[in-house]
Amino acid sequence: MTMQEPTFFILTALVRSPLHGYGVMQAVEQLSGGRVVLKAGTLYAALERLTATGLIVVDREEAVAGRLRRYYVLSDDGRGALEAAVERMRSDATVAATRLREAFGFGVAVQHG
């Protein structure tokens, strides 16, 4: 199954360290070069879905100014799903680059790993 772009960037945002919702929102926008801008409702629905499916887990919760701030991390299953998505994208890009090169004598070089 193809991973949707917002999910891809949410998981990518959580690779290095735990982030709270607003941190995820900012990271997704930055990592996507501004292509993916998540509204709060969309983000929190996605975080709930990704938690329910085991791709991310709650790392910790803390109270800040009377509000609960929940930090999320990538789970092992999430890491595997993200790695599979990256490999699928790499494979798809290689196929497209090869066809461009064959058809037009030039194309985008695909970087591997």
Phi and psi restraints in degrees (range 20) as a CNS / XPLOR table:
assign (resid 1 and name C) (resid 2 and name N)
       (resid 2 and name CA) (resid 2 and name C) 1.0 -76.5 20.0 2
assign (resid 2 and name N) (resid 2 and name CA)
       (resid 2 and name C) (resid 3 and name N) 1.0 135.1 20.0 2
assign (resid 2 and name C) (resid 3 and name N)
       (resid 3 and name CA) (resid 3 and name C) 1.0 -83.7 20.0 2
assign (resid 3 and name N) (resid 3 and name CA)
       (resid 3 and name C) (resid 4 and name N) 1.0 130.9 20.0 2
assign (resid 3 and name C) (resid 4 and name N)
       (resid 4 and name CA) (resid 4 and name C) 1.0 -67.5 20.0 2
assign (resid 4 and name N) (resid 4 and name CA)
       (resid 4 and name C) (resid 5 and name N) 1.0 149.4 20.0 2
assign (resid 4 and name C) (resid 5 and name N)
       (resid 5 and name CA) (resid 5 and name C) 1.0 -57.6 20.0 2
assign (resid 5 and name N) (resid 5 and name CA)
       (resid 5 and name C) (resid 6 and name N) 1.0 -43.8 20.0 2
assign (resid 5 and name C) (resid 6 and name N)
       (resid 6 and name CA) (resid 6 and name C) 1.0 -60.3 20.0 2
assign (resid 6 and name N) (resid 6 and name CA)
       (resid 6 and name C) (resid 7 and name N) 1.0 -41.8 20.0 2
assign (resid 6 and name C) (resid 7 and name N)
       (resid 7 and name CA) (resid 7 and name C) 1.0 -62.2 20.0 2
assign (resid 7 and name N) (resid 7 and name CA)
       (resid 7 and name C) (resid 8 and name N) 1.0 -44.3 20.0 2
assign (resid 7 and name C) (resid 8 and name N)
       (resid 8 and name CA) (resid 8 and name C) 1.0 -55.5 20.0 2
assign (resid 8 and name N) (resid 8 and name CA)
       (resid 8 and name C) (resid 9 and name N) 1.0 -46.8 20.0 2
assign (resid 8 and name C) (resid 9 and name N)
       (resid 9 and name CA) (resid 9 and name C) 1.0 -75.4 20.0 2
assign (resid 9 and name N) (resid 9 and name CA)
       (resid 9 and name C) (resid 10 and name N) 1.0 -29.9 20.0 2
assign (resid 9 and name C) (resid 10 and name N)
       (resid 10 and name CA) (resid 10 and name C) 1.0 -64.1 20.0 2
assign (resid 10 and name N) (resid 10 and name CA)
       (resid 10 and name C) (resid 11 and name N) 1.0 -47.5 20.0 2
assign (resid 10 and name C) (resid 11 and name N)
       (resid 11 and name CA) (resid 11 and name C) 1.0 -63.1 20.0 2
assign (resid 11 and name N) (resid 11 and name CA)
       (resid 11 and name C) (resid 12 and name N) 1.0 -41.5 20.0 2
assign (resid 11 and name C) (resid 12 and name N)
       (resid 12 and name CA) (resid 12 and name C) 1.0 -61.9 20.0 2
assign (resid 12 and name N) (resid 12 and name CA)
       (resid 12 and name C) (resid 13 and name N) 1.0 -39.6 20.0 2
assign (resid 12 and name C) (resid 13 and name N)
       (resid 13 and name CA) (resid 13 and name C) 1.0 -61.7 20.0 2
assign (resid 13 and name N) (resid 13 and name CA)
       (resid 13 and name C) (resid 14 and name N) 1.0 -29.2 20.0 2
assign (resid 13 and name C) (resid 14 and name N)
       (resid 14 and name CA) (resid 14 and name C) 1.0 -94.5 20.0 2
assign (resid 14 and name N) (resid 14 and name CA)
       (resid 14 and name C) (resid 15 and name N) 1.0 6.6 20.0 2
assign (resid 14 and name C) (resid 15 and name N)
       (resid 15 and name CA) (resid 15 and name C) 1.0 -64.3 20.0 2
assign (resid 15 and name N) (resid 15 and name CA)
       (resid 15 and name C) (resid 16 and name N) 1.0 -45.2 20.0 2
assign (resid 15 and name C) (resid 16 and name N)
       (resid 16 and name CA) (resid 16 and name C) 1.0 -87.0 20.0 2
assign (resid 16 and name N) (resid 16 and name CA)
       (resid 16 and name C) (resid 17 and name N) 1.0 -36.4 20.0 2
assign (resid 16 and name C) (resid 17 and name N)
       (resid 17 and name CA) (resid 17 and name C) 1.0 -162.2 20.0 2
assign (resid 17 and name N) (resid 17 and name CA)
       (resid 17 and name C) (resid 18 and name N) 1.0 161.8 20.0 2
assign (resid 17 and name C) (resid 18 and name N)
       (resid 18 and name CA) (resid 18 and name C) 1.0 -63.6 20.0 2
assign (resid 18 and name N) (resid 18 and name CA)
       (resid 18 and name C) (resid 19 and name N) 1.0 143.3 20.0 2
assign (resid 18 and name C) (resid 19 and name N)
       (resid 19 and name CA) (resid 19 and name C) 1.0 -136.0 20.0 2
assign (resid 19 and name N) (resid 19 and name CA)
       (resid 19 and name C) (resid 20 and name N) 1.0 147.9 20.0 2
assign (resid 19 and name C) (resid 20 and name N)
       (resid 20 and name CA) (resid 20 and name C) 1.0 -87.1 20.0 2
assign (resid 20 and name N) (resid 20 and name CA)
       (resid 20 and name C) (resid 21 and name N) 1.0 172.1 20.0 2
assign (resid 20 and name C) (resid 21 and name N)
       (resid 21 and name CA) (resid 21 and name C) 1.0 -51.6 20.0 2
assign (resid 21 and name N) (resid 21 and name CA)
       (resid 21 and name C) (resid 22 and name N) 1.0 -49.8 20.0 2
assign (resid 21 and name C) (resid 22 and name N)
       (resid 22 and name CA) (resid 22 and name C) 1.0 -64.3 20.0 2
assign (resid 22 and name N) (resid 22 and name CA)
       (resid 22 and name C) (resid 23 and name N) 1.0 -36.7 20.0 2
assign (resid 22 and name C) (resid 23 and name N)
       (resid 23 and name CA) (resid 23 and name C) 1.0 -63.4 20.0 2
assign (resid 23 and name N) (resid 23 and name CA)
       (resid 23 and name C) (resid 24 and name N) 1.0 -39.8 20.0 2
assign (resid 23 and name C) (resid 24 and name N)
       (resid 24 and name CA) (resid 24 and name C) 1.0 -62.8 20.0 2
assign (resid 24 and name N) (resid 24 and name CA)
       (resid 24 and name C) (resid 25 and name N) 1.0 -45.1 20.0 2
assign (resid 24 and name C) (resid 25 and name N)
       (resid 25 and name CA) (resid 25 and name C) 1.0 -57.4 20.0 2
assign (resid 25 and name N) (resid 25 and name CA)
       (resid 25 and name C) (resid 26 and name N) 1.0 -46.5 20.0 2
assign (resid 25 and name C) (resid 26 and name N)
       (resid 26 and name CA) (resid 26 and name C) 1.0 -66.1 20.0 2
assign (resid 26 and name N) (resid 26 and name CA)
       (resid 26 and name C) (resid 27 and name N) 1.0 -43.4 20.0 2
assign (resid 26 and name C) (resid 27 and name N)
       (resid 27 and name CA) (resid 27 and name C) 1.0 -63.7 20.0 2
assign (resid 27 and name N) (resid 27 and name CA)
       (resid 27 and name C) (resid 28 and name N) 1.0 -41.5 20.0 2
assign (resid 27 and name C) (resid 28 and name N)
       (resid 28 and name CA) (resid 28 and name C) 1.0 -60.7 20.0 2
assign (resid 28 and name N) (resid 28 and name CA)
       (resid 28 and name C) (resid 29 and name N) 1.0 -45.1 20.0 2
assign (resid 28 and name C) (resid 29 and name N)
       (resid 29 and name CA) (resid 29 and name C) 1.0 -62.3 20.0 2
assign (resid 29 and name N) (resid 29 and name CA)
       (resid 29 and name C) (resid 30 and name N) 1.0 -43.4 20.0 2
assign (resid 29 and name C) (resid 30 and name N)
       (resid 30 and name CA) (resid 30 and name C) 1.0 -67.5 20.0 2
assign (resid 30 and name N) (resid 30 and name CA)
       (resid 30 and name C) (resid 31 and name N) 1.0 -47.8 20.0 2
assign (resid 30 and name C) (resid 31 and name N)
       (resid 31 and name CA) (resid 31 and name C) 1.0 -64.1 20.0 2
assign (resid 31 and name N) (resid 31 and name CA)
       (resid 31 and name C) (resid 32 and name N) 1.0 -32.4 20.0 2
assign (resid 31 and name C) (resid 32 and name N)
       (resid 32 and name CA) (resid 32 and name C) 1.0 -88.7 20.0 2
assign (resid 32 and name N) (resid 32 and name CA)
       (resid 32 and name C) (resid 33 and name N) 1.0 4.9 20.0 2
assign (resid 32 and name C) (resid 33 and name N)
       (resid 33 and name CA) (resid 33 and name C) 1.0 64.3 20.0 2
assign (resid 33 and name N) (resid 33 and name CA)
       (resid 33 and name C) (resid 34 and name N) 1.0 28.0 20.0 2
assign (resid 33 and name C) (resid 34 and name N)
       (resid 34 and name CA) (resid 34 and name C) 1.0 85.4 20.0 2
assign (resid 34 and name N) (resid 34 and name CA)
       (resid 34 and name C) (resid 35 and name N) 1.0 -0.6 20.0 2
assign (resid 34 and name C) (resid 35 and name N)
       (resid 35 and name CA) (resid 35 and name C) 1.0 -71.3 20.0 2
assign (resid 35 and name N) (resid 35 and name CA)
       (resid 35 and name C) (resid 36 and name N) 1.0 -33.5 20.0 2
assign (resid 35 and name C) (resid 36 and name N)
       (resid 36 and name CA) (resid 36 and name C) 1.0 -114.0 20.0 2
assign (resid 36 and name N) (resid 36 and name CA)
       (resid 36 and name C) (resid 37 and name N) 1.0 112.2 20.0 2
assign (resid 36 and name C) (resid 37 and name N)
       (resid 37 and name CA) (resid 37 and name C) 1.0 -120.9 20.0 2
assign (resid 37 and name N) (resid 37 and name CA)
       (resid 37 and name C) (resid 38 and name N) 1.0 112.3 20.0 2
assign (resid 37 and name C) (resid 38 and name N)
       (resid 38 and name CA) (resid 38 and name C) 1.0 -92.6 20.0 2
assign (resid 38 and name N) (resid 38 and name CA)
       (resid 38 and name C) (resid 39 and name N) 1.0 132.5 20.0 2
assign (resid 38 and name C) (resid 39 and name N)
       (resid 39 and name CA) (resid 39 and name C) 1.0 -80.8 20.0 2
assign (resid 39 and name N) (resid 39 and name CA)
       (resid 39 and name C) (resid 40 and name N) 1.0 156.4 20.0 2
assign (resid 39 and name C) (resid 40 and name N)
       (resid 40 and name CA) (resid 40 and name C) 1.0 -55.6 20.0 2
assign (resid 40 and name N) (resid 40 and name CA)
       (resid 40 and name C) (resid 41 and name N) 1.0 -46.4 20.0 2
assign (resid 40 and name C) (resid 41 and name N)
       (resid 41 and name CA) (resid 41 and name C) 1.0 -61.5 20.0 2
assign (resid 41 and name N) (resid 41 and name CA)
       (resid 41 and name C) (resid 42 and name N) 1.0 -42.2 20.0 2
assign (resid 41 and name C) (resid 42 and name N)
       (resid 42 and name CA) (resid 42 and name C) 1.0 -64.7 20.0 2
assign (resid 42 and name N) (resid 42 and name CA)
       (resid 42 and name C) (resid 43 and name N) 1.0 -44.2 20.0 2
assign (resid 42 and name C) (resid 43 and name N)
       (resid 43 and name CA) (resid 43 and name C) 1.0 -61.6 20.0 2
assign (resid 43 and name N) (resid 43 and name CA)
       (resid 43 and name C) (resid 44 and name N) 1.0 -50.7 20.0 2
assign (resid 43 and name C) (resid 44 and name N)
       (resid 44 and name CA) (resid 44 and name C) 1.0 -68.3 20.0 2
assign (resid 44 and name N) (resid 44 and name CA)
       (resid 44 and name C) (resid 45 and name N) 1.0 -32.2 20.0 2
assign (resid 44 and name C) (resid 45 and name N)
       (resid 45 and name CA) (resid 45 and name C) 1.0 -64.5 20.0 2
assign (resid 45 and name N) (resid 45 and name CA)
       (resid 45 and name C) (resid 46 and name N) 1.0 -41.9 20.0 2
assign (resid 45 and name C) (resid 46 and name N)
       (resid 46 and name CA) (resid 46 and name C) 1.0 -65.5 20.0 2
assign (resid 46 and name N) (resid 46 and name CA)
       (resid 46 and name C) (resid 47 and name N) 1.0 -42.8 20.0 2
assign (resid 46 and name C) (resid 47 and name N)
       (resid 47 and name CA) (resid 47 and name C) 1.0 -61.8 20.0 2
assign (resid 47 and name N) (resid 47 and name CA)
       (resid 47 and name C) (resid 48 and name N) 1.0 -40.8 20.0 2
assign (resid 47 and name C) (resid 48 and name N)
       (resid 48 and name CA) (resid 48 and name C) 1.0 -63.1 20.0 2
assign (resid 48 and name N) (resid 48 and name CA)
       (resid 48 and name C) (resid 49 and name N) 1.0 -44.9 20.0 2
assign (resid 48 and name C) (resid 49 and name N)
       (resid 49 and name CA) (resid 49 and name C) 1.0 -63.6 20.0 2
assign (resid 49 and name N) (resid 49 and name CA)
       (resid 49 and name C) (resid 50 and name N) 1.0 -44.3 20.0 2
assign (resid 49 and name C) (resid 50 and name N)
       (resid 50 and name CA) (resid 50 and name C) 1.0 -67.7 20.0 2
assign (resid 50 and name N) (resid 50 and name CA)
       (resid 50 and name C) (resid 51 and name N) 1.0 -32.5 20.0 2
assign (resid 50 and name C) (resid 51 and name N)
       (resid 51 and name CA) (resid 51 and name C) 1.0 -69.2 20.0 2
assign (resid 51 and name N) (resid 51 and name CA)
       (resid 51 and name C) (resid 52 and name N) 1.0 -45.1 20.0 2
assign (resid 51 and name C) (resid 52 and name N)
       (resid 52 and name CA) (resid 52 and name C) 1.0 -62.2 20.0 2
assign (resid 52 and name N) (resid 52 and name CA)
       (resid 52 and name C) (resid 53 and name N) 1.0 -33.4 20.0 2
assign (resid 52 and name C) (resid 53 and name N)
       (resid 53 and name CA) (resid 53 and name C) 1.0 -89.7 20.0 2
assign (resid 53 and name N) (resid 53 and name CA)
       (resid 53 and name C) (resid 54 and name N) 1.0 -1.4 20.0 2
assign (resid 53 and name C) (resid 54 and name N)
       (resid 54 and name CA) (resid 54 and name C) 1.0 82.2 20.0 2
assign (resid 54 and name N) (resid 54 and name CA)
       (resid 54 and name C) (resid 55 and name N) 1.0 11.1 20.0 2
assign (resid 54 and name C) (resid 55 and name N)
       (resid 55 and name CA) (resid 55 and name C) 1.0 -81.5 20.0 2
assign (resid 55 and name N) (resid 55 and name CA)
       (resid 55 and name C) (resid 56 and name N) 1.0 -24.7 20.0 2
assign (resid 55 and name C) (resid 56 and name N)
       (resid 56 and name CA) (resid 56 and name C) 1.0 -133.5 20.0 2
assign (resid 56 and name N) (resid 56 and name CA)
       (resid 56 and name C) (resid 57 and name N) 1.0 160.5 20.0 2
assign (resid 56 and name C) (resid 57 and name N)
       (resid 57 and name CA) (resid 57 and name C) 1.0 -134.0 20.0 2
assign (resid 57 and name N) (resid 57 and name CA)
       (resid 57 and name C) (resid 58 and name N) 1.0 157.1 20.0 2
assign (resid 57 and name C) (resid 58 and name N)
       (resid 58 and name CA) (resid 58 and name C) 1.0 -77.3 20.0 2
assign (resid 58 and name N) (resid 58 and name CA)
       (resid 58 and name C) (resid 59 and name N) 1.0 123.9 20.0 2
assign (resid 58 and name C) (resid 59 and name N)
       (resid 59 and name CA) (resid 59 and name C) 1.0 -82.9 20.0 2
assign (resid 59 and name N) (resid 59 and name CA)
       (resid 59 and name C) (resid 60 and name N) 1.0 -45.8 20.0 2
assign (resid 59 and name C) (resid 60 and name N)
       (resid 60 and name CA) (resid 60 and name C) 1.0 -167.1 20.0 2
assign (resid 60 and name N) (resid 60 and name CA)
       (resid 60 and name C) (resid 61 and name N) 1.0 165.7 20.0 2
assign (resid 60 and name C) (resid 61 and name N)
       (resid 61 and name CA) (resid 61 and name C) 1.0 -129.1 20.0 2
assign (resid 61 and name N) (resid 61 and name CA)
       (resid 61 and name C) (resid 62 and name N) 1.0 144.0 20.0 2
assign (resid 61 and name C) (resid 62 and name N)
       (resid 62 and name CA) (resid 62 and name C) 1.0 -144.2 20.0 2
assign (resid 62 and name N) (resid 62 and name CA)
       (resid 62 and name C) (resid 63 and name N) 1.0 149.6 20.0 2
assign (resid 62 and name C) (resid 63 and name N)
       (resid 63 and name CA) (resid 63 and name C) 1.0 -89.6 20.0 2
assign (resid 63 and name N) (resid 63 and name CA)
       (resid 63 and name C) (resid 64 and name N) 1.0 127.3 20.0 2
assign (resid 63 and name C) (resid 64 and name N)
       (resid 64 and name CA) (resid 64 and name C) 1.0 -129.9 20.0 2
assign (resid 64 and name N) (resid 64 and name CA)
       (resid 64 and name C) (resid 65 and name N) 1.0 118.4 20.0 2
assign (resid 64 and name C) (resid 65 and name N)
       (resid 65 and name CA) (resid 65 and name C) 1.0 51.9 20.0 2
assign (resid 65 and name N) (resid 65 and name CA)
       (resid 65 and name C) (resid 66 and name N) 1.0 41.8 20.0 2
assign (resid 65 and name C) (resid 66 and name N)
       (resid 66 and name CA) (resid 66 and name C) 1.0 77.7 20.0 2
assign (resid 66 and name N) (resid 66 and name CA)
       (resid 66 and name C) (resid 67 and name N) 1.0 4.3 20.0 2
assign (resid 66 and name C) (resid 67 and name N)
       (resid 67 and name CA) (resid 67 and name C) 1.0 -117.4 20.0 2
assign (resid 67 and name N) (resid 67 and name CA)
       (resid 67 and name C) (resid 68 and name N) 1.0 146.0 20.0 2
assign (resid 67 and name C) (resid 68 and name N)
       (resid 68 and name CA) (resid 68 and name C) 1.0 -81.3 20.0 2
assign (resid 68 and name N) (resid 68 and name CA)
       (resid 68 and name C) (resid 69 and name N) 1.0 126.0 20.0 2
assign (resid 68 and name C) (resid 69 and name N)
       (resid 69 and name CA) (resid 69 and name C) 1.0 -110.7 20.0 2
assign (resid 69 and name N) (resid 69 and name CA)
       (resid 69 and name C) (resid 70 and name N) 1.0 120.4 20.0 2
assign (resid 69 and name C) (resid 70 and name N)
       (resid 70 and name CA) (resid 70 and name C) 1.0 -105.1 20.0 2
assign (resid 70 and name N) (resid 70 and name CA)
       (resid 70 and name C) (resid 71 and name N) 1.0 129.9 20.0 2
assign (resid 70 and name C) (resid 71 and name N)
       (resid 71 and name CA) (resid 71 and name C) 1.0 -103.5 20.0 2
assign (resid 71 and name N) (resid 71 and name CA)
       (resid 71 and name C) (resid 72 and name N) 1.0 137.7 20.0 2
assign (resid 71 and name C) (resid 72 and name N)
       (resid 72 and name CA) (resid 72 and name C) 1.0 -115.8 20.0 2
assign (resid 72 and name N) (resid 72 and name CA)
       (resid 72 and name C) (resid 73 and name N) 1.0 150.3 20.0 2
assign (resid 72 and name C) (resid 73 and name N)
       (resid 73 and name CA) (resid 73 and name C) 1.0 -133.5 20.0 2
assign (resid 73 and name N) (resid 73 and name CA)
       (resid 73 and name C) (resid 74 and name N) 1.0 158.1 20.0 2
assign (resid 73 and name C) (resid 74 and name N)
       (resid 74 and name CA) (resid 74 and name C) 1.0 -73.3 20.0 2
assign (resid 74 and name N) (resid 74 and name CA)
       (resid 74 and name C) (resid 75 and name N) 1.0 131.8 20.0 2
assign (resid 74 and name C) (resid 75 and name N)
       (resid 75 and name CA) (resid 75 and name C) 1.0 -85.8 20.0 2
assign (resid 75 and name N) (resid 75 and name CA)
       (resid 75 and name C) (resid 76 and name N) 1.0 172.6 20.0 2
assign (resid 75 and name C) (resid 76 and name N)
       (resid 76 and name CA) (resid 76 and name C) 1.0 -61.0 20.0 2
assign (resid 76 and name N) (resid 76 and name CA)
       (resid 76 and name C) (resid 77 and name N) 1.0 -40.5 20.0 2
assign (resid 76 and name C) (resid 77 and name N)
       (resid 77 and name CA) (resid 77 and name C) 1.0 -64.4 20.0 2
assign (resid 77 and name N) (resid 77 and name CA)
       (resid 77 and name C) (resid 78 and name N) 1.0 -37.9 20.0 2
assign (resid 77 and name C) (resid 78 and name N)
       (resid 78 and name CA) (resid 78 and name C) 1.0 -64.3 20.0 2
assign (resid 78 and name N) (resid 78 and name CA)
       (resid 78 and name C) (resid 79 and name N) 1.0 -41.5 20.0 2
assign (resid 78 and name C) (resid 79 and name N)
       (resid 79 and name CA) (resid 79 and name C) 1.0 -61.1 20.0 2
assign (resid 79 and name N) (resid 79 and name CA)
       (resid 79 and name C) (resid 80 and name N) 1.0 -44.7 20.0 2
assign (resid 79 and name C) (resid 80 and name N)
       (resid 80 and name CA) (resid 80 and name C) 1.0 -62.3 20.0 2
assign (resid 80 and name N) (resid 80 and name CA)
       (resid 80 and name C) (resid 81 and name N) 1.0 -41.6 20.0 2
assign (resid 80 and name C) (resid 81 and name N)
       (resid 81 and name CA) (resid 81 and name C) 1.0 -65.3 20.0 2
assign (resid 81 and name N) (resid 81 and name CA)
       (resid 81 and name C) (resid 82 and name N) 1.0 -40.8 20.0 2
assign (resid 81 and name C) (resid 82 and name N)
       (resid 82 and name CA) (resid 82 and name C) 1.0 -67.3 20.0 2
assign (resid 82 and name N) (resid 82 and name CA)
       (resid 82 and name C) (resid 83 and name N) 1.0 -42.7 20.0 2
assign (resid 82 and name C) (resid 83 and name N)
       (resid 83 and name CA) (resid 83 and name C) 1.0 -60.7 20.0 2
assign (resid 83 and name N) (resid 83 and name CA)
       (resid 83 and name C) (resid 84 and name N) 1.0 -41.3 20.0 2
assign (resid 83 and name C) (resid 84 and name N)
       (resid 84 and name CA) (resid 84 and name C) 1.0 -64.3 20.0 2
assign (resid 84 and name N) (resid 84 and name CA)
       (resid 84 and name C) (resid 85 and name N) 1.0 -40.4 20.0 2
assign (resid 84 and name C) (resid 85 and name N)
       (resid 85 and name CA) (resid 85 and name C) 1.0 -64.7 20.0 2
assign (resid 85 and name N) (resid 85 and name CA)
       (resid 85 and name C) (resid 86 and name N) 1.0 -42.0 20.0 2
assign (resid 85 and name C) (resid 86 and name N)
       (resid 86 and name CA) (resid 86 and name C) 1.0 -62.1 20.0 2
assign (resid 86 and name N) (resid 86 and name CA)
       (resid 86 and name C) (resid 87 and name N) 1.0 -44.1 20.0 2
assign (resid 86 and name C) (resid 87 and name N)
       (resid 87 and name CA) (resid 87 and name C) 1.0 -65.0 20.0 2
assign (resid 87 and name N) (resid 87 and name CA)
       (resid 87 and name C) (resid 88 and name N) 1.0 -39.9 20.0 2
assign (resid 87 and name C) (resid 88 and name N)
       (resid 88 and name CA) (resid 88 and name C) 1.0 -63.6 20.0 2
assign (resid 88 and name N) (resid 88 and name CA)
       (resid 88 and name C) (resid 89 and name N) 1.0 -44.1 20.0 2
assign (resid 88 and name C) (resid 89 and name N)
       (resid 89 and name CA) (resid 89 and name C) 1.0 -63.0 20.0 2
assign (resid 89 and name N) (resid 89 and name CA)
       (resid 89 and name C) (resid 90 and name N) 1.0 -41.7 20.0 2
assign (resid 89 and name C) (resid 90 and name N)
       (resid 90 and name CA) (resid 90 and name C) 1.0 -61.8 20.0 2
assign (resid 90 and name N) (resid 90 and name CA)
       (resid 90 and name C) (resid 91 and name N) 1.0 -44.8 20.0 2
assign (resid 90 and name C) (resid 91 and name N)
       (resid 91 and name CA) (resid 91 and name C) 1.0 -63.5 20.0 2
assign (resid 91 and name N) (resid 91 and name CA)
       (resid 91 and name C) (resid 92 and name N) 1.0 -44.4 20.0 2
assign (resid 91 and name C) (resid 92 and name N)
       (resid 92 and name CA) (resid 92 and name C) 1.0 -62.4 20.0 2
assign (resid 92 and name N) (resid 92 and name CA)
       (resid 92 and name C) (resid 93 and name N) 1.0 -42.2 20.0 2
assign (resid 92 and name C) (resid 93 and name N)
       (resid 93 and name CA) (resid 93 and name C) 1.0 -64.6 20.0 2
assign (resid 93 and name N) (resid 93 and name CA)
       (resid 93 and name C) (resid 94 and name N) 1.0 -37.6 20.0 2
assign (resid 93 and name C) (resid 94 and name N)
       (resid 94 and name CA) (resid 94 and name C) 1.0 -63.5 20.0 2
assign (resid 94 and name N) (resid 94 and name CA)
       (resid 94 and name C) (resid 95 and name N) 1.0 -43.9 20.0 2
assign (resid 94 and name C) (resid 95 and name N)
       (resid 95 and name CA) (resid 95 and name C) 1.0 -60.2 20.0 2
assign (resid 95 and name N) (resid 95 and name CA)
       (resid 95 and name C) (resid 96 and name N) 1.0 -47.4 20.0 2
assign (resid 95 and name C) (resid 96 and name N)
       (resid 96 and name CA) (resid 96 and name C) 1.0 -64.7 20.0 2
assign (resid 96 and name N) (resid 96 and name CA)
       (resid 96 and name C) (resid 97 and name N) 1.0 -43.5 20.0 2
assign (resid 96 and name C) (resid 97 and name N)
       (resid 97 and name CA) (resid 97 and name C) 1.0 -63.0 20.0 2
assign (resid 97 and name N) (resid 97 and name CA)
       (resid 97 and name C) (resid 98 and name N) 1.0 -40.4 20.0 2
assign (resid 97 and name C) (resid 98 and name N)
       (resid 98 and name CA) (resid 98 and name C) 1.0 -63.1 20.0 2
assign (resid 98 and name N) (resid 98 and name CA)
       (resid 98 and name C) (resid 99 and name N) 1.0 -44.6 20.0 2
assign (resid 98 and name C) (resid 99 and name N)
       (resid 99 and name CA) (resid 99 and name C) 1.0 -66.1 20.0 2
assign (resid 99 and name N) (resid 99 and name CA)
       (resid 99 and name C) (resid 100 and name N) 1.0 -38.8 20.0 2
assign (resid 99 and name C) (resid 100 and name N)
       (resid 100 and name CA) (resid 100 and name C) 1.0 -61.4 20.0 2
assign (resid 100 and name N) (resid 100 and name CA)
       (resid 100 and name C) (resid 101 and name N) 1.0 -45.2 20.0 2
assign (resid 100 and name C) (resid 101 and name N)
       (resid 101 and name CA) (resid 101 and name C) 1.0 -62.4 20.0 2
assign (resid 101 and name N) (resid 101 and name CA)
       (resid 101 and name C) (resid 102 and name N) 1.0 -44.3 20.0 2
assign (resid 101 and name C) (resid 102 and name N)
       (resid 102 and name CA) (resid 102 and name C) 1.0 -65.8 20.0 2
assign (resid 102 and name N) (resid 102 and name CA)
       (resid 102 and name C) (resid 103 and name N) 1.0 -38.8 20.0 2
assign (resid 102 and name C) (resid 103 and name N)
       (resid 103 and name CA) (resid 103 and name C) 1.0 -79.7 20.0 2
assign (resid 103 and name N) (resid 103 and name CA)
       (resid 103 and name C) (resid 104 and name N) 1.0 -36.4 20.0 2
assign (resid 103 and name C) (resid 104 and name N)
       (resid 104 and name CA) (resid 104 and name C) 1.0 -123.4 20.0 2
assign (resid 104 and name N) (resid 104 and name CA)
       (resid 104 and name C) (resid 105 and name N) 1.0 -1.4 20.0 2
assign (resid 104 and name C) (resid 105 and name N)
       (resid 105 and name CA) (resid 105 and name C) 1.0 78.1 20.0 2
assign (resid 105 and name N) (resid 105 and name CA)
       (resid 105 and name C) (resid 106 and name N) 1.0 8.2 20.0 2
assign (resid 105 and name C) (resid 106 and name N)
       (resid 106 and name CA) (resid 106 and name C) 1.0 -153.6 20.0 2
assign (resid 106 and name N) (resid 106 and name CA)
       (resid 106 and name C) (resid 107 and name N) 1.0 172.7 20.0 2
assign (resid 106 and name C) (resid 107 and name N)
       (resid 107 and name CA) (resid 107 and name C) 1.0 170.4 20.0 2
assign (resid 107 and name N) (resid 107 and name CA)
       (resid 107 and name C) (resid 108 and name N) 1.0 178.1 20.0 2
assign (resid 107 and name C) (resid 108 and name N)
       (resid 108 and name CA) (resid 108 and name C) 1.0 -82.2 20.0 2
assign (resid 108 and name N) (resid 108 and name CA)
       (resid 108 and name C) (resid 109 and name N) 1.0 127.5 20.0 2
assign (resid 108 and name C) (resid 109 and name N)
       (resid 109 and name CA) (resid 109 and name C) 1.0 -76.3 20.0 2
assign (resid 109 and name N) (resid 109 and name CA)
       (resid 109 and name C) (resid 110 and name N) 1.0 136.1 20.0 2
assign (resid 109 and name C) (resid 110 and name N)
       (resid 110 and name CA) (resid 110 and name C) 1.0 -101.3 20.0 2
assign (resid 110 and name N) (resid 110 and name CA)
       (resid 110 and name C) (resid 111 and name N) 1.0 124.3 20.0 2
assign (resid 110 and name C) (resid 111 and name N)
       (resid 111 and name CA) (resid 111 and name C) 1.0 -80.6 20.0 2
assign (resid 111 and name N) (resid 111 and name CA)
       (resid 111 and name C) (resid 112 and name N) 1.0 135.2 20.0 2
assign (resid 111 and name C) (resid 112 and name N)
       (resid 112 and name CA) (resid 112 and name C) 1.0 -110.8 20.0 2
assign (resid 112 and name N) (resid 112 and name CA)
       (resid 112 and name C) (resid 113 and name N) 1.0 131.7 20.0 2
